[in-house]
Amino acid sequence: MQKTIMHSISSEIYRRYPEFRGVEPSVKLHASADASDNQVLTTYLLIYRSTYQVAGNKSLARVLRVVANEDGKILKVSTSRG
């Protein structure tokens, strides 16, 4: 994935989820099938990991998974507490 596209995706993620600001994602190639054209679309999975403090000086891990196409369009975002 090109650095400029990854930077563009990260900027959007930082805007939507400020608690992930400054976190560098791990990037994996992720292919998915397009049912309408019987083609394989090249997509990327970006995984952002962060921890944050909660009451009682406890910390929780949070994972944000982003699926984006090779043009930098965000297709899906999911988050979980780990």
Sequence and secondary structure as in RCSB ss.txt:
>XXXX:A:sequence
MQKTIMHSISSEIYRRYPEFRGVEPSVKLHASADASDNQVLTTYLLIYRSTYQVAGNKSLARVLRVVANEDGKIL
KVSTSRG
>XXXX:A:secstr
  HHHHHHHHHHHHHH GGGTT   EEEEEEEEETTTTEEEEEEEEEEEEEEEEGGGEEEEEEEEEEEETTS EE
EEEEEE 
